[in-house]
Amino acid sequence: MQRKHLGRLGMVASIAAASLTLSVVAVSSQATAAPKKLVGIAFDLGGKEQPGFNQLAYIGFKTFLKTHPGWSEKDLQGNAADTDASRAQRLQLLISAGANPIVVVGYSYENALKEVAAKNPNVKFSIVDDNIDGAANVEGLLFHAEEGSYLVGMAAALTTKTKSVGFIGGVNIPLIQAFEAGFKAGVAKVDPTIKYQSAYASNPPDFSGFNAPDKGHESALGMYQNGADVVYSAAGSTGQGAHKAAFELGKGHWSIGVDADEALYASNAKYKSAILTSALKNVDVGVASFLSDVVANKFTAGAHFFDASNGGVGFTTTGNHLSAAIIAKLNTIKYSLASGAIVVPTDPSKVKLPQG
């Protein structure tokens, strides 16, 4: 009986030892588990479903995923009531969730990112359309959008029958003025006698001009009624109103999109028939480049520029509205932009065209 009792004690001890070993292994596994591979994305107004740089930033993440399995994404969306404080809180929430690196979409986050990046030096950030000077953990994704605008300006000048075109800007700030300068210069390159009209939906500190389709519709209608037959909008969702106006007026009235291929993502599929082309600002290229650099330990802080030479800008041919001759000409000009043979201005006042 004693031997049997000791046998039972030995069995209990063995089971206890095995359990302890399993517990130690489990704790050890938790301690050595790979860190969460999470990319954070803070969107501007509209979120990832809004065509333009928000959606393109998300596409850039998807491009990154194709070659970097195991990563996931957490995104938070901006809203019309945002302040620097609420934007900073949004970035901090992403950090608390374990996101690193973090993509910040839009220059409106500049002040918030300055604060948050300084408090979190181990987190890598990129910011679209801006750069934070002196921040060792922030990469600025900057685009020579004037080059893409130059290409669609030429397309407008080669397409117009009335010899009159127009430009609608979202907010009257240097960033959008560069779009206008490029467009205006492209028009002037083809024909310096073409009449020109321009309007901005709002002036800072009012940034509602990026989300005001009604104003875009009103401005575009006024330009068409004043003789223009091609209107380019660099104005976020405000440009959807210009597409609507061109569609309503019918054949012979064209609208030009911006950032993304708006013929594919227009708020109404019918507008596709009125969208001549779109000036591409390939935010997806910049975002994918940033994320890949972080993973490869090649991250470098400071401004990183994207232009015609590295796939940062371009134009679209969706809808087959541009003739083969125009496409060939634009592609030739694109090579000249890439080589630096053509330098596009960023100040619209430097380009002279007769007023429409």
N, C-alpha and C positions, 0 to 999 in steps of 0.2 A: 504493500500500500504506500509505503514511504517513497519507493522508487517511482510509482505512478504519480504521486503528488509532486515530486521533484520534476518529473517529466512535464507535468502540466505547467509548473512554474517556469521551466525552461522555454516552453512554447509561448507562454505569455510574454516572457522577456524578449523572445525573438520577434514576436509581432510588434511589441512596443518599439524595439530597435528599428525595425523596418519602417514603422510609421514615422519615427523621428527622422530617419534617412530621407523618406519621401518629402517630409515637411521642409528639411534643409534644402533638398533639390529644388522644391517649388519656390522657396524664398530666393534661392540663388538664381533661378531662371528669371524671376521677376526683376531681380537686381541687374541682371545682364541683358534684359530684353532691349531690343532696338528702340531708340527714341521714336516718338510719333513723327511720321513724315507728312507734315501738314503745311500746305501753302495757304496763306490768308490773302483774301482780296477785299479791299474796301472800295466799293463802287461809288461813283458820283450819282447824280440824279438819274433815275430810270432803271438802274440795275442791269444785270447781265442779259436780259431779254430785249433791252433797247438797242436797236441798231446804232452803230457808231462806236466810239472808243470803249464804252463799257463792254459791249458784246465782243468786240475784238480782243480786249484784254482777257476775257474768258476763253476765247478761242485759242489764244496764246498758251493758256494753261493746258488746254486739251492737247495742243500740239506737243507740249512738254511731256505729258503723260504717255504719249505713244512710245517714247524712248526711255521713259523712267517709270516703270511700273512700281506700284507700292505706295505711291504718293496719293494723297487725297486733298480736298479743298474745302475751306470754310469761307463763305462770303457774307458780307454785311452791306446793306444798301443805304445810300444817302437819301435825304428827303429835303423838301423845300424849306423846312424850318431849321435846317442845320446851322450851327454856329461853330466857331473854332473849338469850343469846349465839347460839343457833342461829337464832333469829328475825332477829337483826341480820345474821347471815351470809347468810340467805335474801334479805334486802333488798339486801345488797351484791352478791349474784350477779345480781340483776335489773339493778342499775345497771351492772355490768360487761358485761352483754349489750347495753347501749345503751338500756334502757328509761327513758323520761321522757315523760309522767308515770307515777307508780306509785300504784295503789290498794291500800291495806292493809286487810284485812278483819278487824275485831275489835279490841276494847280490849286483848286479851292482848298485842298488839304495842306497847303504849304505851312501855315502857322502851326497847325495841329501836329504835323509830322516833325517839325523842328523840336517841339517840346517832347514828344514821345520817343523819338530816336535818341535824343540826348539821355533820357532816363533808362533806355534799354539798349546799351551799346553792343550787346551780343546778338541782337536781332538784325537781320539784313532786310533792308527795304529798297523798293524802287518806286519812283513816282513818275507818272505819265504827264508829259507836257510841262515839266518843271525840274529844278535841281536845287538841292539844299547845300549851298556853299559851306565848306568846312566840316560837313557831317561825314565822319569816317565810315558809317554804316548805311549810307544812302546812295543809290545810283539813280541819276536823273535820266529818264528816257525822253529824249527830245527829237522832234521830227522837223525836217525842212519841208513843212507842208506847203510853203510857197512854190516848191517845185511841182508837186502834184496839181496845184492850182494853176500854174503856168500851162501845164498840158491841157487842162480842160478849158482854159481861156482860149487857147489856140483852137480847140475843138468847137467852141462857141463861135469864134470868128469865122471859121471855115464852114459853119452850118447856117448862120443867120442869113435870112433873105431880106430883112428890113434894115440891115446894117445898124442895128441897135440891140444892146445887151444890158443886163442888169446884175447887180450883186446884192445879196441880203446877208448881213452879218448878225450873229446872235447878240453879242455884247461888244460895245466899242472899246476894245482893249488891244494892246499890241499883238497878242497872240492871233486874234482874228483879223487884225489889220494886215498881218503878213499873208493870210489867205487872200485877202482882197488885192494886195499888191501883186501877188503872183498871177492871179486871174487877169487883172488889168494889164499886166505886162505881156501875158500870152496873147491877149486880144490885140494889143498894139503891135506886137511882132508881126502878126498877119496883116493887119490893116489899121493904121493909125488914124483913119478917118471915121471909124465906127463910133457911133454915139454910145455914151455910157451913163448908167444910172446906178446909184448905190443908196442903201438905207441900213440902219442898225435897229434891231428890235428893242434894245435897252442900253442904258449907259451905267457904268459902275457908280455906286455900289449895288445897283439893281442888276442881278444876274438872271432875272426871269426870262430874258430874251433867248435863252437856250431851250426854253420849254414853253413856247407860245405859238402853237400852230395857227391860231387865229390871226396873230400879227403877221406871220409869214404869208398867209393867204391874202390878207389885205395889201401888204406891200407888193407882192408879186402881181396881183390884179392891177394895181396902179401902174406898175412898170409895163405890163403888157398893153394896157390901155393907152400908154404914152408912147407906144411904138416898138418896144422890145419884143423879141420873139424867143430869146434864150435868157434864162435867169439862173444864176448859180447861188446856192445858199450854203454858207458855212455857219450853221446856227443850231445844231442839234436837232431836236424834234420840231423846232420852228420851221425847218425846211420842208416838213411834211405838208404844211399849208401851201407852200409854193408848188409842190408836186400836184396838190389838189387843184390849184388854180390853173395850171397848165393843162391838166386833164379835162377840166370843165370847159375851157376855151377850145379844146380840140386841136385838130390837125394844124401843124405849122407853129405850135407853141411848145417850147421845150423847157424842161427843168433839169438842173444838174445837181446831183447829190454830193455828199462829202463823207470822208472817213471810211465808211464801209460801202459795199456795193448796194446802193439803196434800191436798185431795181429788183433785187432779191428780197429785201427786207422792208419794203415800203409798208406803211400802216394799212394801205388798201392795195391789194394786188393789181387793181385796175390801173393804178398810177404808173405801173411799169411801162405802159405804152407811151408815156409822156416824159420819161426820164432818159435824156440823151446819153449820159454817161455819169460816172461819179469819180471824184478825185479821191484816190485811196491814201489814207494815212495808216500804214500797216502796224498798228499798235501790237497786234499779235506777234509780229516778228520781234519787236523789242522786248515784250514780256517773256517769250520763249527763250530769247537770248539771255536775259537776266537770270531766269531760273536755272538754265543749264550751266551758266557760269558759277552760280552759288554751289550747285551740287559738285561741280568739277574743281572746287576751290580756286576758281579764277576770278572771283568777285573783285571788282575795283570800284571804289567810290568815285563820285563825280559825274559830270555830264557825259552821256553816251549819245551820239547823234546817228540818226537813221535818215537816209535820203535815197536818191535814185541809184547811188552806187552800191548800196547794200540791201536793196529790196524794201526800203522804208516807205517809198511813195510810188504812185502809179496812177493808172486810169482804167476804167472798165469798158467792156464792149457788150455787156448783157443787153439783149433785145435787138442786137444787130442794127442799131440806129446810125452808127457811124459807118461811113463807106470804107471800103478797103483802102482807098487812096489816103483818106484822113488817118486811118489807123497806122498805115505805113509811115506817114509823115510824123506822127506823134512818137512812134517808136524810134525814129531817127533822132528826134529832138531829145528823147529820153536818154539816149547814149551820150549826147552832147552835155546833158545835165550831169550825168554820172562821171564824165571825164573832167568836168569843171570848165569846159569850153563856154558854157552858158552859165552865168551867175544871175540869179533872180533877186530882184529887190524885195525888201520887206516893209517898205514904207509906201503906201499907195499914192501919197502926194508927189512922189518922184516920177510917177508915170502920167503922162499927159494924153488925155483923150477928150474929144468934144463932149459937152454935157448933153444927155439925152432929153 
